[in-house]
Amino acid sequence: MTRIYLSAPDVGPREEEWCVATLRSGWVAPAGPMVDSFEEALAHQCARRYAVALSSGTAALHLALLGLGVGPEDVVIVPTMTFAATANAVVYTGATPVFVDCEPNSGNLDPALLEGALRSLAREGRHVAAVIAVDLLGRCADYSQIEIICESAGLPLLSDAAEALGAGHVGRPAGSFGMAAVLSFNGNKVISTSGGGALLTDDERLAERARYLSTQAREPVAHYEHTEIGYNYRLSNILAALGIAQLERLQAMLVRRRQIREGYREVFSDVDGVQIFQGDDDVEDNCWLTAILVDSIAAEWKPEELSAALTVADIENRPLWKPMHQQPVFAGARSFLRGDADRLFATGIALPSGSALSSDQIDRVHTVIRSFLSARRGRGGVNHAA
């Protein structure tokens, strides 16, 4: 039985064509015409003036924070409902992440809690250097409010759009918000360059600073000259070629992910206690991952029971992100919480959502889910949440 993954890379003949052509061109280093073309295409896609192609989304976060002047003695607001890279990049700069809870329906940074956190930190005399908003699972954060809050506080906003390429908010594309934004092209993202990421901005100085630091901060002289510490963060020309081919197919990939979400919506439409996470208003989402939330009392089964059934069938699934304030590495971190991220982690399951999934694979996932639901109904209403 072939394993079914959450979001495997979706590659085909077009990607092979671009990569072979690039290999034959001789441009295989972390520079070249494919990198330039990929950056231009990304900037256009995200309505930005500049894009800097990098080795990972984490590298993009790190360089963006450095470009915003974040350093030791600073604190940075980070949503607690996110992947560890968002908070780790803050620590790389010597700054300290402060975690803020999420909206219950979207899982994204709660604007009201953000505003309260900023007031509290100001009273405490803490220097907030930046705010990071994360576009969770391909749903853009509420930038309509967050941008106003940051502007009023005189704080730079960094948009972590690692999961959101192709999504939007009030007609603007993901990646277009904040002083800078970052993308990820990891193997499981909407488009993949195997590994890779990008920094997006309208600020020429910020873009050039990222380019400089990403090439080991090498000075533009004939010999190797370095006046400060840099990083080996540039994307290779070959991987950029892969990214160009992926971008050409982006809209078709988004359509497929939307179809997969609609299929899950149908499967769970008459199941008490189960809802599609973020499904109340997902018209601008990219549907990177479709997840469900399970009310164990109403459903009469626990999310981990469905997870176990899928795992036995060799179908990858996982809980939503474990909140940063629950992570051992950030134990005791300053946090502004209400319990919503904790609830999402306890009740959510992400399901296979990749655009490369075949109809047969989706049918197999649906069959396992329906079989599980049928068996639970056959138990005569025993409540397994007790």
RODO-2510 file (C-alpha; in nm, 4 decimals, decimal comma):
residues 386
     n   res          X          Y          Z
     1     m     0,0000     0,0000     0,0000
     2     t     0,1420     0,3387    -0,1019
     3     r     0,1549     0,5979     0,1721
     4     i    -0,0661     0,9038     0,1244
     5     y     0,0996     1,2262     0,2384
     6     l    -0,0465     1,5499     0,3708
     7     s     0,1014     1,7638     0,0961
     8     a     0,3587     1,5976    -0,1275
     9     p     0,5396     1,7990    -0,3984
    10     d     0,3385     1,8348    -0,7196
    11     v     0,5948     1,8121    -1,0002
    12     g     0,5794     1,6925    -1,3589
    13     p     0,7160     1,7349    -1,7118
    14     r     0,7296     2,1148    -1,7001
    15     e     0,9497     2,1131    -1,3906
    16     e     1,1770     1,8514    -1,5486
    17     e     1,2034     2,0603    -1,8649
    18     w     1,3074     2,3742    -1,6779
    19     c     1,5578     2,1945    -1,4538
    20     v     1,7237     2,0036    -1,7400
    21     a     1,7542     2,3229    -1,9440
    22     t     1,9154     2,4968    -1,6478
    23     l     2,1618     2,2132    -1,5892
    24     r     2,2616     2,2211    -1,9541
    25     s     2,3127     2,5967    -1,9347
    26     g     2,5919     2,5496    -1,6827
    27     w     2,4288     2,7776    -1,4235
    28     v     2,4164     2,5552    -1,1153
    29     a     2,5495     2,7913    -0,8464
    30     p     2,3360     2,9971    -0,6029
    31     a     2,3094     3,2755    -0,8591
    32     g     2,2080     3,3063    -1,2208
    33     p     1,9335     3,4009    -1,4639
    34     m     1,6753     3,1609    -1,3204
    35     v     1,7107     3,3218    -0,9767
    36     d     1,6567     3,6647    -1,1336
    37     s     1,3514     3,5448    -1,3288
    38     f     1,2047     3,3665    -1,0268
    39     e     1,2403     3,6778    -0,8133
    40     e     1,0701     3,8882    -1,0785
    41     a     0,7813     3,6421    -1,1040
    42     l     0,7408     3,6251    -0,7254
    43     a     0,7370     4,0026    -0,6910
    44     h     0,4670     4,0223    -0,9577
    45     q     0,2603     3,7442    -0,7984
    46     c     0,2697     3,9148    -0,4573
    47     a     0,2337     4,2755    -0,5806
    48     r     0,5742     4,3740    -0,4458
    49     r     0,8595     4,5788    -0,5916
    50     y     1,1294     4,3369    -0,4765
    51     a     1,1733     3,9677    -0,4050
    52     v     1,4898     3,8008    -0,2777
    53     a     1,5066     3,4235    -0,3356
    54     l     1,6634     3,2416    -0,0403
    55     s     1,7457     2,8944     0,0858
    56     s     1,4408     2,8679     0,3138
    57     g     1,1489     3,0537     0,4614
    58     t     1,3360     3,0523     0,7917
    59     a     1,6311     3,2297     0,6277
    60     a     1,3864     3,4858     0,4894
    61     l     1,2412     3,5448     0,8366
    62     h     1,5878     3,5847     0,9861
    63     l     1,7056     3,8342     0,7237
    64     a     1,3792     4,0270     0,7351
    65     l     1,4103     4,0712     1,1113
    66     l     1,7729     4,1792     1,0799
    67     g     1,6719     4,4235     0,8082
    68     l     1,4091     4,5672     1,0417
    69     g     1,6809     4,6299     1,3000
    70     v     1,5730     4,3616     1,5479
    71     g     1,8430     4,2591     1,7956
    72     p     1,9308     4,1844     2,1588
    73     e     1,7204     4,3556     2,4274
    74     d     1,4255     4,3703     2,1840
    75     v     1,1032     4,1736     2,1997
    76     v     0,9016     4,0673     1,8966
    77     i     0,5324     3,9791     1,9008
    78     v     0,4778     3,6302     1,7563
    79     p     0,1508     3,4372     1,7243
    80     t     0,1593     3,1360     1,9508
    81     m    -0,0256     2,9323     1,6841
    82     t     0,2549     2,8829     1,4334
    83     f     0,5423     2,6588     1,3280
    84     a     0,8588     2,6915     1,5354
    85     a     1,0530     2,8696     1,2575
    86     t     0,8612     3,1929     1,3217
    87     a     0,9789     3,2109     1,6807
    88     n     1,3221     3,0587     1,6146
    89     a     1,4098     3,3349     1,3696
    90     v     1,3446     3,5919     1,6425
    91     v     1,5859     3,4099     1,8725
    92     y     1,8523     3,4020     1,5966
    93     t     1,8679     3,7821     1,6189
    94     g     1,9157     3,7782     1,9960
    95     a     1,5664     3,9165     2,0539
    96     t     1,2934     3,7547     2,2640
    97     p     0,9588     3,6323     2,1257
    98     v     0,6430     3,7268     2,3116
    99     f     0,3485     3,5046     2,2214
   100     v    -0,0067     3,6204     2,1552
   101     d    -0,3114     3,3978     2,1171
   102     c    -0,5214     3,3526     1,8062
   103     e    -0,8689     3,4152     1,6782
   104     p    -1,0837     3,1074     1,7457
   105     n    -1,2128     3,0675     1,3898
   106     s    -0,9036     3,1429     1,1809
   107     g    -0,6194     3,0471     1,4129
   108     n    -0,4470     3,3720     1,3184
   109     l    -0,3131     3,6491     1,5422
   110     d    -0,5995     3,8128     1,7302
   111     p    -0,5917     4,1911     1,6695
   112     a    -0,7602     4,2767     2,0008
   113     l    -0,5145     4,0654     2,1996
   114     l    -0,2270     4,2159     1,9994
   115     e    -0,3402     4,5652     2,0936
   116     g    -0,3658     4,4692     2,4594
   117     a    -0,0252     4,3021     2,4548
   118     l     0,1365     4,6136     2,3089
   119     r    -0,0174     4,8303     2,5828
   120     s     0,0981     4,5925     2,8549
   121     l     0,4520     4,5664     2,7201
   122     a     0,4746     4,9456     2,6919
   123     r     0,3732     4,9806     3,0578
   124     e     0,6428     4,7279     3,1484
   125     g     0,9049     4,9287     2,9616
   126     r     0,9776     4,6496     2,7127
   127     h     1,1048     4,7557     2,3695
   128     v     0,8885     4,5933     2,1035
   129     a     1,0892     4,5989     1,7795
   130     a     0,8410     4,4323     1,5424
   131     v     0,5188     4,2363     1,5094
   132     i     0,4958     3,9138     1,3105
   133     a     0,1611     3,7962     1,1747
   134     v     0,1320     3,4420     1,0359
   135     d    -0,1052     3,3326     0,7582
   136     l    -0,2038     2,9995     0,9114
   137     l    -0,2617     2,7062     0,6724
   138     g    -0,3089     2,9490     0,3840
   139     r    -0,5567     3,1871     0,5517
   140     c    -0,4313     3,5463     0,5582
   141     a    -0,4317     3,7184     0,8932
   142     d    -0,6660     4,0109     0,9514
   143     y    -0,4297     4,2698     0,8067
   144     s    -0,7114     4,5230     0,7800
   145     q    -0,6845     4,5625     1,1560
   146     i    -0,3281     4,4486     1,2231
   147     e    -0,1712     4,7007     0,9845
   148     i    -0,3610     4,9861     1,1529
   149     i    -0,2565     4,8678     1,5008
   150     c     0,1101     4,8463     1,3999
   151     e     0,1018     5,1816     1,2249
   152     s    -0,0550     5,3480     1,5290
   153     a     0,2129     5,1969     1,7523
   154     g     0,4916     5,2949     1,5123
   155     l     0,5978     4,9318     1,4734
   156     p     0,7123     4,7448     1,1614
   157     l     0,4949     4,4510     1,0605
   158     l     0,6430     4,1315     0,9161
   159     s     0,4041     3,8961     0,7388
   160     d     0,4924     3,5270     0,7633
   161     a     0,3130     3,4092     0,4494
   162     a     0,5120     3,0841     0,4326
   163     e     0,1933     2,8786     0,3941
   164     a    -0,0129     3,1305     0,1984
   165     l     0,1169     3,1821    -0,1558
   166     g    -0,1857     3,2343    -0,3788
   167     a    -0,4156     3,3372    -0,0930
   168     g    -0,5474     3,6894    -0,0388
   169     h    -0,7144     3,9342     0,1970
   170     v    -0,9670     4,1963     0,0832
   171     g    -0,8419     4,1616    -0,2720
   172     r    -0,4704     4,1927    -0,1927
   173     p    -0,2402     3,8926    -0,2384
   174     a    -0,0618     3,7145     0,0428
   175     g     0,2913     3,8474     0,0666
   176     s     0,1850     4,2064    -0,0044
   177     f     0,1306     4,3022     0,3610
   178     g     0,3662     4,4623     0,6079
   179     m     0,7042     4,6246     0,5581
   180     a     0,8244     4,2806     0,4517
   181     a     0,6785     3,9344     0,3987
   182     v     0,8259     3,5890     0,3624
   183     l     0,7363     3,2786     0,1619
   184     s     0,8427     2,9147     0,1928
   185     f     0,8945     2,6675    -0,0908
   186     n     0,9596     2,3653     0,1277
   187     g     0,8622     2,0274    -0,0164
   188     n     0,5153     2,0350     0,1397
   189     k     0,4155     2,3900     0,0412
   190     v     0,1751     2,4991    -0,2349
   191     i     0,4709     2,5321    -0,4702
   192     s     0,8055     2,3718    -0,3935
   193     t     1,1674     2,4270    -0,4881
   194     s     1,2641     2,1270    -0,2722
   195     g     1,3868     2,3741    -0,0129
   196     g     1,3687     2,7473    -0,0479
   197     g     1,1992     3,0703     0,0473
   198     a     1,1793     3,4378    -0,0383
   199     l     1,1725     3,7796     0,1220
   200     l     0,9253     4,0282    -0,0311
   201     t     0,9252     4,4025     0,0215
   202     d     0,8708     4,7406    -0,1400
   203     d     1,1721     4,8798     0,0454
   204     e     1,4802     4,8795    -0,1792
   205     r     1,7167     4,9178     0,1160
   206     l     1,5654     4,6162     0,2921
   207     a     1,5887     4,4026    -0,0222
   208     e     1,9500     4,4974    -0,0890
   209     r     2,0440     4,4368     0,2737
   210     a     1,8969     4,0847     0,2504
   211     r     2,0853     4,0143    -0,0735
   212     y     2,4100     4,1324     0,0837
   213     l     2,3749     3,9307     0,4043
   214     s     2,2566     3,6198     0,2183
   215     t     2,5854     3,5958     0,0253
   216     q     2,8107     3,5898     0,3331
   217     a     2,8161     3,9730     0,3408
   218     r     3,0840     3,9730     0,0742
   219     e     3,2004     4,3182    -0,0302
   220     p     3,1923     4,4023    -0,4045
   221     v     3,5682     4,3799    -0,4599
   222     a     3,7881     4,1372    -0,6558
   223     h     3,9151     3,9549    -0,3472
   224     y     3,7038     3,8156    -0,0621
   225     e     3,6397     4,1025     0,1776
   226     h     3,3978     4,0947     0,4721
   227     t     3,3256     4,3782     0,7123
   228     e     3,0447     4,2009     0,8973
   229     i     2,9016     3,8539     0,9518
   230     g     2,6852     3,7203     0,6701
   231     y     2,4996     3,3988     0,5884
   232     n     2,4943     3,1357     0,3146
   233     y     2,1251     3,1869     0,2397
   234     r     2,0888     3,2276    -0,1385
   235     l     1,8711     2,9978    -0,3505
   236     s     2,0416     2,7954    -0,6236
   237     n     1,9775     2,8620    -0,9908
   238     i     1,8528     2,5045    -1,0436
   239     l     1,5970     2,5294    -0,7640
   240     a     1,4850     2,8663    -0,8957
   241     a     1,4140     2,6995    -1,2312
   242     l     1,1959     2,4485    -1,0479
   243     g     1,0173     2,7390    -0,8811
   244     i     0,9468     2,9111    -1,2131
   245     a     0,7793     2,5979    -1,3470
   246     q     0,5799     2,5625    -1,0256
   247     l     0,4608     2,9237    -1,0416
   248     e     0,3344     2,8655    -1,3954
   249     r     0,1053     2,5947    -1,2535
   250     l     0,0052     2,7758    -0,9326
   251     q    -0,3553     2,8512    -1,0246
   252     a    -0,4250     2,4915    -1,1286
   253     m    -0,2733     2,3704    -0,8016
   254     l    -0,4974     2,6033    -0,6036
   255     v    -0,8052     2,4791    -0,7913
   256     r    -0,7133     2,1205    -0,7041
   257     r    -0,6646     2,2006    -0,3348
   258     r    -1,0016     2,3759    -0,3330
   259     q    -1,1632     2,0662    -0,4855
   260     i    -1,0069     1,8505    -0,2154
   261     r    -1,1424     2,0797     0,0567
   262     e    -1,4904     2,0659    -0,0942
   263     g    -1,4688     1,6868    -0,0897
   264     y    -1,3978     1,6877     0,2833
   265     r    -1,6783     1,9372     0,3353
   266     e    -1,9166     1,6859     0,1773
   267     v    -1,7812     1,3904     0,3771
   268     f    -1,8355     1,5681     0,7099
   269     s    -2,1477     1,7651     0,6146
   270     d    -2,3866     1,5553     0,8254
   271     v    -2,1461     1,4662     1,1076
   272     d    -2,2327     1,6218     1,4428
   273     g    -1,9493     1,7946     1,6216
   274     v    -1,7160     1,8271     1,3207
   275     q    -1,6407     2,1431     1,1261
   276     i    -1,3956     2,2366     0,8548
   277     f    -1,1343     2,4571     1,0213
   278     q    -1,1347     2,8076     0,8662
   279     g    -1,4179     2,6869     0,6433
   280     d    -1,6674     2,9547     0,7420
   281     d    -1,5176     3,2090     0,5005
   282     d    -1,2384     3,0573     0,2924
   283     v    -1,3019     3,2139    -0,0483
   284     e    -0,9599     3,3879    -0,0460
   285     d    -0,7692     3,0999     0,1168
   286     n    -0,5242     2,8856    -0,0801
   287     c    -0,6408     2,5708     0,1062
   288     w    -0,2821     2,4651     0,1681
   289     l    -0,3986     2,2210     0,4338
   290     t    -0,7575     2,1300     0,5084
   291     a    -0,8155     2,0514     0,8740
   292     i    -1,1172     1,9606     1,0824
   293     l    -1,2074     2,0527     1,4392
   294     v    -1,3732     1,7830     1,6479
   295     d    -1,6061     1,8481     1,9399
   296     s    -1,5665     1,5119     2,1130
   297     i    -1,8877     1,5485     2,3136
   298     a    -2,1091     1,6165     2,0121
   299     a    -1,9263     1,3780     1,7775
   300     e    -1,8984     1,1028     2,0396
   301     w    -1,5422     1,0257     1,9324
   302     k    -1,2058     1,1870     1,9859
   303     p    -0,9859     1,3390     1,7150
   304     e    -0,7050     1,1004     1,8037
   305     e    -0,9344     0,8056     1,7242
   306     l    -0,9801     0,9213     1,3657
   307     s    -0,6097     0,9990     1,3498
   308     a    -0,5277     0,6428     1,4558
   309     a    -0,7590     0,4961     1,1909
   310     l    -0,5941     0,7042     0,9199
   311     t    -0,2464     0,6148     1,0438
   312     v    -0,3242     0,2425     1,0352
   313     a    -0,4296     0,2904     0,6712
   314     d    -0,0929     0,4596     0,5996
   315     i    -0,2537     0,7998     0,5502
   316     e    -0,0545     1,0887     0,6911
   317     n    -0,2381     1,3270     0,9221
   318     r    -0,1374     1,5455     1,2135
   319     p    -0,2695     1,7786     1,4824
   320     l    -0,2599     2,1508     1,4172
   321     w     0,0573     2,3324     1,5224
   322     k     0,1434     2,2838     1,8863
   323     p     0,1332     2,6397     2,0268
   324     m     0,4682     2,8002     2,0933
   325     h     0,3838     2,8691     2,4568
   326     q     0,3452     2,4909     2,5048
   327     q     0,6844     2,4120     2,3510
   328     p     0,9491     2,3062     2,6069
   329     v     1,2091     2,5279     2,4409
   330     f     0,9924     2,8342     2,5139
   331     a     0,8802     2,7317     2,8618
   332     g     0,8055     3,0378     3,0716
   333     a     0,8004     3,2783     2,7760
   334     r     0,5893     3,5930     2,8142
   335     s     0,2502     3,5164     2,6608
   336     f    -0,0922     3,6739     2,6231
   337     l    -0,3348     3,3847     2,6117
   338     r    -0,7043     3,3124     2,6112
   339     g    -0,7016     2,9372     2,5424
   340     d    -0,7954     2,9397     2,1742
   341     a    -0,4654     2,8044     2,0399
   342     d    -0,4738     2,5339     2,3069
   343     r    -0,8236     2,4339     2,1978
   344     l    -0,7299     2,4211     1,8289
   345     f    -0,4300     2,2031     1,9049
   346     a    -0,6419     1,9676     2,1147
   347     t    -0,9278     1,9337     1,8637
   348     g    -0,7773     1,9791     1,5169
   349     i    -0,6612     1,7255     1,2575
   350     a    -0,4961     1,8208     0,9293
   351     l    -0,5893     1,5883     0,6424
   352     p    -0,4183     1,5065     0,3086
   353     s    -0,4592     1,8182     0,0941
   354     g    -0,1847     1,8243    -0,1696
   355     s    -0,2597     1,9079    -0,5301
   356     a    -0,0645     1,5979    -0,6423
   357     l    -0,3209     1,3650    -0,4811
   358     s    -0,4941     1,1461    -0,7367
   359     s    -0,8664     1,0801    -0,7402
   360     d    -0,7976     0,7225    -0,6285
   361     q    -0,5945     0,8463    -0,3324
   362     i    -0,8649     1,0911    -0,2288
   363     d    -1,1260     0,8138    -0,2606
   364     r    -0,9109     0,5979    -0,0338
   365     v    -0,8938     0,8717     0,2310
   366     h    -1,2695     0,9287     0,2097
   367     t    -1,3360     0,5545     0,2371
   368     v    -1,1299     0,5248     0,5551
   369     i    -1,3038     0,8273     0,7085
   370     r    -1,6516     0,7039     0,6157
   371     s    -1,5723     0,3575     0,7496
   372     f    -1,4559     0,5118     1,0768
   373     l    -1,7692     0,7272     1,1041
   374     s    -1,9948     0,4338     1,0241
   375     a    -1,8340     0,2204     1,2931
   376     r    -1,8810     0,4964     1,5496
   377     r    -2,2486     0,5330     1,4602
   378     g    -2,2857     0,1594     1,4995
   379     r    -2,1772     0,1772     1,8606
   380     g    -2,5183     0,3085     1,9573
   381     g    -2,4155     0,6530     2,0751
   382     v    -2,1445     0,5568     2,3231
   383     n    -1,9632     0,8744     2,4224
   384     h    -1,5872     0,8128     2,3963
   385     a    -1,5001     1,1599     2,5219
   386     a    -1,5724     1,0510     2,8766
***
